[in-house]
């Protein structure tokens, strides 16, 4: 349930190319609340899991494509 709730929030944040600041801020704050020590570089958020030589690194795009008039549902509405 927690993952579904998080994904819905992420989908609802409009983050078209060159407008990723809001979603980057959201992810940074979320990571802080979960006990990580995130760092922001422009609109990128970096934090790690683990210690020593083995760490988990997750790399993903934060930007999305602008919605067009061809959508059956609003593109930034999270629908299950």
MOPAC internal coordinates of N, CA, C and O (Angstrom, degrees):
PM7 1SCF
backbone

  N    0.0000 0     0.00 0     0.00 0    0    0    0
  C    1.4560 1     0.00 0     0.00 0    1    0    0
  C    1.5207 1   110.86 1     0.00 0    2    1    0
  O    1.2310 1   119.87 1   141.12 1    3    2    1
  N    1.3300 1   117.86 1   -38.88 1    3    2    1
  C    1.4507 1   120.83 1  -178.92 1    5    3    2
  C    1.5328 1   110.81 1   -63.89 1    6    5    3
  O    1.2310 1   120.18 1   139.84 1    7    6    5
  N    1.3277 1   117.27 1   -40.16 1    7    6    5
  C    1.4624 1   120.44 1  -179.96 1    9    7    6
  C    1.5219 1   109.84 1   -65.22 1   10    9    7
  O    1.2310 1   119.92 1   137.78 1   11   10    9
  N    1.3211 1   117.76 1   -42.22 1   11   10    9
  C    1.4651 1   121.66 1   179.16 1   13   11   10
  C    1.5247 1   110.50 1   -60.90 1   14   13   11
  O    1.2310 1   120.43 1   135.65 1   15   14   13
  N    1.3020 1   116.78 1   -44.35 1   15   14   13
  C    1.4625 1   121.10 1   179.39 1   17   15   14
  C    1.5292 1   110.93 1   -62.37 1   18   17   15
  O    1.2310 1   120.14 1   135.45 1   19   18   17
  N    1.3185 1   117.33 1   -44.55 1   19   18   17
  C    1.4678 1   121.65 1   178.53 1   21   19   18
  C    1.5232 1   110.76 1   -62.24 1   22   21   19
  O    1.2310 1   119.88 1   133.77 1   23   22   21
  N    1.3162 1   117.84 1   -46.23 1   23   22   21
  C    1.4644 1   120.89 1   179.88 1   25   23   22
  C    1.5175 1   111.94 1   -61.74 1   26   25   23
  O    1.2310 1   120.24 1   140.65 1   27   26   25
  N    1.3244 1   117.15 1   -39.35 1   27   26   25
  C    1.4684 1   120.29 1   177.50 1   29   27   26
  C    1.5257 1   110.95 1   -61.08 1   30   29   27
  O    1.2310 1   120.64 1   136.24 1   31   30   29
  N    1.3347 1   116.39 1   -43.76 1   31   30   29
  C    1.4644 1   119.99 1   179.21 1   33   31   30
  C    1.5330 1   110.32 1   -62.82 1   34   33   31
  O    1.2310 1   120.37 1   137.16 1   35   34   33
  N    1.3284 1   116.89 1   -42.84 1   35   34   33
  C    1.4647 1   120.55 1  -179.81 1   37   35   34
  C    1.5278 1   111.70 1   -63.28 1   38   37   35
  O    1.2310 1   120.42 1   138.77 1   39   38   37
  N    1.3287 1   116.80 1   -41.23 1   39   38   37
  C    1.4685 1   121.38 1   179.79 1   41   39   38
  C    1.5237 1   110.87 1   -63.90 1   42   41   39
  O    1.2310 1   120.42 1   144.31 1   43   42   41
  N    1.3155 1   116.79 1   -35.69 1   43   42   41
  C    1.4589 1   121.08 1  -175.45 1   45   43   42
  C    1.5321 1   113.61 1   -76.12 1   46   45   43
  O    1.2310 1   120.23 1   168.21 1   47   46   45
  N    1.3237 1   117.17 1   -11.79 1   47   46   45
  C    1.4642 1   120.13 1   178.66 1   49   47   46
  C    1.5252 1   108.53 1   -88.07 1   50   49   47
  O    1.2310 1   120.79 1   -65.62 1   51   50   49
  N    1.3072 1   116.10 1   114.38 1   51   50   49
  C    1.4637 1   120.13 1   179.15 1   53   51   50
  C    1.5300 1   108.54 1   -68.31 1   54   53   51
  O    1.2310 1   120.93 1   -59.82 1   55   54   53
  N    1.3191 1   115.82 1   120.18 1   55   54   53
  C    1.4639 1   120.12 1  -173.88 1   57   55   54
  C    1.5245 1   111.35 1  -137.37 1   58   57   55
  O    1.2310 1   121.04 1  -130.43 1   59   58   57
  N    1.3254 1   115.61 1    49.57 1   59   58   57
  C    1.4663 1   118.58 1   179.92 1   61   59   58
  C    1.5243 1   109.56 1   -63.76 1   62   61   59
  O    1.2310 1   120.57 1   -19.79 1   63   62   61
  N    1.3150 1   116.51 1   160.21 1   63   62   61
  C    1.4590 1   122.09 1  -176.58 1   65   63   62
  C    1.5195 1   111.99 1   -48.00 1   66   65   63
  O    1.2310 1   121.02 1   -44.95 1   67   66   65
  N    1.3106 1   115.66 1   135.05 1   67   66   65
  C    1.4686 1   126.02 1  -178.82 1   69   67   66
  C    1.5273 1   112.97 1    72.89 1   70   69   67
  O    1.2310 1   120.13 1  -171.41 1   71   70   69
  N    1.3319 1   117.36 1     8.59 1   71   70   69
  C    1.4692 1   121.75 1   177.87 1   73   71   70
  C    1.5312 1   110.10 1  -132.55 1   74   73   71
  O    1.2310 1   120.87 1  -133.89 1   75   74   73
  N    1.3366 1   115.95 1    46.11 1   75   74   73
  C    1.4666 1   120.66 1  -174.56 1   77   75   74
  C    1.5229 1   114.26 1   -94.25 1   78   77   75
  O    1.2310 1   119.53 1  -176.69 1   79   78   77
  N    1.3360 1   118.50 1     3.31 1   79   78   77
  C    1.4553 1   120.67 1  -173.48 1   81   79   78
  C    1.5286 1   112.49 1   -60.15 1   82   81   79
  O    1.2310 1   119.91 1   136.81 1   83   82   81
  N    1.3256 1   117.78 1   -43.19 1   83   82   81
  C    1.4743 1   120.38 1  -177.58 1   85   83   82
  C    1.5214 1   111.39 1   -63.59 1   86   85   83
  O    1.2310 1   119.99 1   135.83 1   87   86   85
  N    1.3228 1   117.63 1   -44.17 1   87   86   85
  C    1.4675 1   119.41 1  -178.60 1   89   87   86
  C    1.5270 1   110.88 1   -72.06 1   90   89   87
  O    1.2310 1   120.12 1   145.37 1   91   90   89
  N    1.3372 1   117.38 1   -34.63 1   91   90   89
  C    1.4700 1   120.38 1   176.67 1   93   91   90
  C    1.5288 1   109.85 1   -64.09 1   94   93   91
  O    1.2310 1   120.25 1   137.52 1   95   94   93
  N    1.3263 1   117.13 1   -42.48 1   95   94   93
  C    1.4673 1   120.84 1   177.24 1   97   95   94
  C    1.5240 1   111.27 1   -62.57 1   98   97   95
  O    1.2310 1   120.49 1   138.33 1   99   98   97
  N    1.3304 1   116.68 1   -41.67 1   99   98   97
  C    1.4642 1   121.18 1   179.27 1  101   99   98
  C    1.5323 1   110.08 1   -61.22 1  102  101   99
  O    1.2310 1   120.27 1   132.76 1  103  102  101
  N    1.3285 1   117.09 1   -47.24 1  103  102  101
  C    1.4689 1   120.96 1  -178.55 1  105  103  102
  C    1.5236 1   110.48 1   -65.64 1  106  105  103
  O    1.2310 1   120.26 1   139.93 1  107  106  105
  N    1.3201 1   117.12 1   -40.07 1  107  106  105
  C    1.4685 1   121.12 1   178.39 1  109  107  106
  C    1.5349 1   110.12 1   -60.67 1  110  109  107
  O    1.2310 1   120.22 1   131.55 1  111  110  109
  N    1.3233 1   117.18 1   -48.45 1  111  110  109
  C    1.4674 1   121.18 1   179.81 1  113  111  110
  C    1.5217 1   111.58 1   -64.18 1  114  113  111
  O    1.2310 1   120.45 1   139.61 1  115  114  113
  N    1.3287 1   116.75 1   -40.39 1  115  114  113
  C    1.4680 1   121.16 1   179.46 1  117  115  114
  C    1.5287 1   109.94 1   -62.55 1  118  117  115
  O    1.2310 1   120.44 1   135.08 1  119  118  117
  N    1.3311 1   116.77 1   -44.92 1  119  118  117
  C    1.4648 1   120.78 1  -179.88 1  121  119  118
  C    1.5269 1   111.25 1   -63.20 1  122  121  119
  O    1.2310 1   120.52 1   139.53 1  123  122  121
  N    1.3314 1   116.61 1   -40.47 1  123  122  121
  C    1.4715 1   120.23 1   176.85 1  125  123  122
  C    1.5222 1   111.30 1   -60.67 1  126  125  123
  O    1.2310 1   120.49 1   135.55 1  127  126  125
  N    1.3306 1   116.67 1   -44.45 1  127  126  125
  C    1.4648 1   121.14 1  -179.46 1  129  127  126
  C    1.5268 1   111.34 1   -63.73 1  130  129  127
  O    1.2310 1   120.42 1   152.46 1  131  130  129
  N    1.3271 1   116.80 1   -27.54 1  131  130  129
  C    1.4688 1   121.37 1  -179.61 1  133  131  130
  C    1.5317 1   112.44 1   -88.47 1  134  133  131
  O    1.2310 1   120.63 1  -176.01 1  135  134  133
  N    1.3498 1   116.40 1     3.99 1  135  134  133
  C    1.4557 1   119.49 1   174.51 1  137  135  134
  C    1.5214 1   115.76 1    95.03 1  138  137  135
  O    1.2310 1   120.06 1  -175.42 1  139  138  137
  N    1.3172 1   117.48 1     4.58 1  139  138  137
  C    1.4630 1   120.45 1   177.11 1  141  139  138
  C    1.5328 1   109.36 1   -83.56 1  142  141  139
  O    1.2310 1   120.98 1   -10.16 1  143  142  141
  N    1.3032 1   115.74 1   169.84 1  143  142  141
  C    1.4597 1   121.43 1   175.55 1  145  143  142
  C    1.5326 1   108.00 1  -117.71 1  146  145  143
  O    1.2310 1   120.06 1  -104.63 1  147  146  145
  N    1.3261 1   117.49 1    75.37 1  147  146  145
  C    1.4597 1   120.46 1  -175.98 1  149  147  146
  C    1.5282 1   112.22 1   -73.13 1  150  149  147
  O    1.2310 1   121.83 1   -26.55 1  151  150  149
  N    1.3079 1   114.09 1   153.45 1  151  150  149
  C    1.4626 1   121.41 1   174.75 1  153  151  150
  C    1.5203 1   107.41 1  -127.32 1  154  153  151
  O    1.2310 1   121.02 1   -38.36 1  155  154  153
  N    1.3352 1   115.66 1   141.64 1  155  154  153
  C    1.4672 1   120.16 1   177.47 1  157  155  154
  C    1.5174 1   109.39 1  -104.98 1  158  157  155
  O    1.2310 1   120.90 1   -48.08 1  159  158  157
  N    1.3165 1   115.89 1   131.92 1  159  158  157
  C    1.4508 1   123.63 1   171.56 1  161  159  158
  C    1.5136 1   105.75 1  -122.13 1  162  161  159
  O    1.2310 1   120.40 1   -73.60 1  163  162  161
  N    1.3196 1   116.83 1   106.40 1  163  162  161
  C    1.4622 1   121.98 1  -170.58 1  165  163  162
  C    1.5224 1   107.42 1    56.12 1  166  165  163
  O    1.2310 1   119.61 1    59.73 1  167  166  165
  N    1.3330 1   118.34 1  -120.27 1  167  166  165
  C    1.4619 1   121.29 1   177.28 1  169  167  166
  C    1.5209 1   111.80 1  -107.11 1  170  169  167
  O    1.2310 1   120.79 1  -149.71 1  171  170  169
  N    1.3167 1   116.09 1    30.29 1  171  170  169
  C    1.4600 1   121.97 1   175.25 1  173  171  170
  C    1.5230 1   107.85 1  -109.02 1  174  173  171
  O    1.2310 1   120.70 1   -35.81 1  175  174  173
  N    1.3262 1   116.26 1   144.19 1  175  174  173
  C    1.4557 1   121.80 1   179.27 1  177  175  174
  C    1.5246 1   107.54 1  -119.50 1  178  177  175
  O    1.2310 1   121.23 1   -51.76 1  179  178  177
  N    1.3378 1   115.24 1   128.24 1  179  178  177
  C    1.4586 1   120.40 1  -177.48 1  181  179  178
  C    1.5249 1   108.58 1  -124.96 1  182  181  179
  O    1.2310 1   121.09 1   -48.84 1  183  182  181
  N    1.3369 1   115.51 1   131.16 1  183  182  181
  C    1.4649 1   120.93 1   170.70 1  185  183  182
  C    1.5176 1   107.01 1  -157.35 1  186  185  183
  O    1.2310 1   120.47 1   -18.96 1  187  186  185
  N    1.3174 1   116.70 1   161.04 1  187  186  185
  C    1.4589 1   119.59 1  -174.92 1  189  187  186
  C    1.5242 1   110.67 1  -125.94 1  190  189  187
  O    1.2310 1   121.72 1   -15.67 1  191  190  189
  N    1.3125 1   114.31 1   164.33 1  191  190  189
  C    1.4519 1   123.15 1   177.47 1  193  191  190
  C    1.5140 1   106.68 1  -129.63 1  194  193  191
  O    1.2310 1   119.99 1   -56.83 1  195  194  193
  N    1.3011 1   117.62 1   123.17 1  195  194  193
  C    1.4520 1   121.58 1  -179.64 1  197  195  194
  C    1.5166 1   111.31 1   109.95 1  198  197  195
  O    1.2310 1   121.75 1    -8.92 1  199  198  197
  N    1.3203 1   114.25 1   171.08 1  199  198  197
  C    1.4586 1   120.37 1  -179.59 1  201  199  198
  C    1.5207 1   108.96 1  -135.36 1  202  201  199
  O    1.2310 1   121.13 1   -16.91 1  203  202  201
  N    1.3374 1   115.45 1   163.09 1  203  202  201
  C    1.4524 1   120.03 1   177.91 1  205  203  202
  C    1.5130 1   111.66 1    78.98 1  206  205  203
  O    1.2310 1   120.76 1    31.46 1  207  206  205
  N    1.3240 1   116.15 1  -148.54 1  207  206  205
  C    1.4574 1   121.98 1  -176.00 1  209  207  206
  C    1.5235 1   113.46 1   -76.05 1  210  209  207
  O    1.2310 1   120.01 1   157.68 1  211  210  209
  N    1.3098 1   117.58 1   -22.32 1  211  210  209
  C    1.4694 1   120.52 1  -176.60 1  213  211  210
  C    1.5241 1   110.06 1  -108.04 1  214  213  211
  O    1.2310 1   120.95 1   -64.40 1  215  214  213
  N    1.3220 1   115.78 1   115.60 1  215  214  213
  C    1.4589 1   121.82 1   178.44 1  217  215  214
  C    1.5105 1   108.71 1  -135.18 1  218  217  215
  O    1.2310 1   120.86 1   -24.51 1  219  218  217
  N    1.3058 1   115.95 1   155.49 1  219  218  217
  C    1.4620 1   122.06 1   175.79 1  221  219  218
  C    1.5198 1   108.48 1   -93.30 1  222  221  219
  O    1.2310 1   120.90 1   -50.64 1  223  222  221
  N    1.3137 1   115.89 1   129.36 1  223  222  221
  C    1.4637 1   121.90 1   177.31 1  225  223  222
  C    1.5138 1   107.39 1  -125.32 1  226  225  223
  O    1.2310 1   120.27 1   -54.84 1  227  226  225
  N    1.3163 1   117.09 1   125.16 1  227  226  225
  C    1.4614 1   122.60 1   179.85 1  229  227  226
  C    1.5126 1   107.82 1  -115.28 1  230  229  227
  O    1.2310 1   120.53 1   -52.93 1  231  230  229
  N    1.3194 1   116.60 1   127.07 1  231  230  229
  C    1.4574 1   121.55 1  -177.81 1  233  231  230
  C    1.5225 1   108.15 1  -122.10 1  234  233  231
  O    1.2310 1   120.64 1   -55.09 1  235  234  233
  N    1.3418 1   116.38 1   124.91 1  235  234  233
  C    1.4625 1   120.03 1  -179.19 1  237  235  234
  C    1.5164 1   110.09 1  -149.45 1  238  237  235
  O    1.2310 1   120.86 1   -23.67 1  239  238  237
  N    1.3001 1   115.96 1   156.33 1  239  238  237
  C    1.4637 1   121.38 1   174.72 1  241  239  238
  C    1.5195 1   109.19 1   -80.41 1  242  241  239
  O    1.2310 1   120.34 1   -40.82 1  243  242  241
  N    1.3185 1   116.96 1   139.18 1  243  242  241
  C    1.4608 1   121.05 1   176.00 1  245  243  242
  C    1.5160 1   111.56 1   -96.77 1  246  245  243
  O    1.2310 1   120.28 1   160.60 1  247  246  245
  N    1.3278 1   117.07 1   -19.40 1  247  246  245
  C    1.4635 1   119.54 1  -176.06 1  249  247  246
  C    1.5223 1   111.49 1   -84.53 1  250  249  247
  O    1.2310 1   121.85 1   -24.73 1  251  250  249
  N    1.3160 1   114.06 1   155.27 1  251  250  249
  C    1.4628 1   121.44 1   177.73 1  253  251  250
  C    1.5297 1   108.81 1  -126.89 1  254  253  251
  O    1.2310 1   121.14 1    -2.55 1  255  254  253
  N    1.3102 1   115.43 1   177.45 1  255  254  253
  C    1.4615 1   121.62 1   179.18 1  257  255  254
  C    1.5283 1   108.15 1   -95.72 1  258  257  255
  O    1.2310 1   120.56 1   -40.21 1  259  258  257
  N    1.3131 1   116.53 1   139.79 1  259  258  257
  C    1.4653 1   121.73 1   178.04 1  261  259  258
  C    1.5304 1   109.38 1   -58.32 1  262  261  259
  O    1.2310 1   120.21 1   -43.08 1  263  262  261
  N    1.3162 1   117.20 1   136.92 1  263  262  261
  C    1.4591 1   121.38 1   178.16 1  265  263  262
  C    1.5242 1   110.84 1   -68.04 1  266  265  263
  O    1.2310 1   120.59 1   -32.23 1  267  266  265
  N    1.3101 1   116.48 1   147.77 1  267  266  265
  C    1.4606 1   121.41 1   177.94 1  269  267  266
  C    1.5291 1   109.06 1  -112.91 1  270  269  267
  O    1.2310 1   119.96 1     0.86 1  271  270  269
  N    1.3001 1   117.68 1  -179.14 1  271  270  269
  C    1.4588 1   121.99 1   179.89 1  273  271  270
  C    1.5169 1   114.01 1   -76.21 1  274  273  271
  O    1.2310 1   119.57 1  -178.18 1  275  274  273
  N    1.3284 1   118.42 1     1.82 1  275  274  273
  C    1.4656 1   121.77 1  -175.36 1  277  275  274
  C    1.5323 1   113.66 1   -93.89 1  278  277  275
  O    1.2310 1   119.55 1  -175.76 1  279  278  277
  N    1.3031 1   118.46 1     4.24 1  279  278  277
  C    1.4550 1   121.02 1  -177.90 1  281  279  278
  C    1.5304 1   110.61 1   -79.69 1  282  281  279
  O    1.2310 1   120.71 1   -40.71 1  283  282  281
  N    1.3432 1   116.25 1   139.29 1  283  282  281
  C    1.4663 1   120.48 1   174.97 1  285  283  282
  C    1.5262 1   111.05 1   -79.45 1  286  285  283
  O    1.2310 1   120.74 1   153.34 1  287  286  285
  N    1.3359 1   116.19 1   -26.66 1  287  286  285
  C    1.4569 1   122.49 1   178.23 1  289  287  286
  C    1.5263 1   107.30 1  -130.40 1  290  289  287
  O    1.2310 1   119.68 1   -22.83 1  291  290  289
  N    1.3148 1   118.22 1   157.17 1  291  290  289
  C    1.4661 1   119.75 1   178.24 1  293  291  290
  C    1.5326 1   110.49 1   -56.93 1  294  293  291
  O    1.2310 1   119.39 1   -49.06 1  295  294  293
  N    1.3310 1   118.77 1   130.94 1  295  294  293
  C    1.4588 1   121.25 1  -173.25 1  297  295  294
  C    1.5155 1   114.67 1   -66.30 1  298  297  295
  O    1.2310 1   118.72 1   158.12 1  299  298  297
  N    1.3174 1   120.04 1   -21.88 1  299  298  297
  C    1.4517 1   121.86 1   179.63 1  301  299  298
  C    1.5260 1   112.74 1  -107.04 1  302  301  299
  O    1.2310 1   120.74 1  -160.08 1  303  302  301
  N    1.3205 1   116.19 1    19.92 1  303  302  301
  C    1.4600 1   121.61 1   175.15 1  305  303  302
  C    1.5168 1   107.26 1  -100.35 1  306  305  303
  O    1.2310 1   120.26 1   -53.78 1  307  306  305
  N    1.3022 1   117.11 1   126.22 1  307  306  305
  C    1.4661 1   120.56 1  -179.70 1  309  307  306
  C    1.5287 1   109.51 1   -83.43 1  310  309  307
  O    1.2310 1   120.46 1   -69.95 1  311  310  309
  N    1.3143 1   116.72 1   110.05 1  311  310  309
  C    1.4652 1   121.93 1  -177.31 1  313  311  310
  C    1.5196 1   108.74 1  -119.11 1  314  313  311
  O    1.2310 1   121.13 1   -51.69 1  315  314  313
  N    1.3378 1   115.44 1   128.31 1  315  314  313
  C    1.4718 1   119.60 1   176.23 1  317  315  314
  C    1.5049 1   109.03 1   -91.51 1  318  317  315
  O    1.2310 1   120.10 1   180.00 1  319  318  317

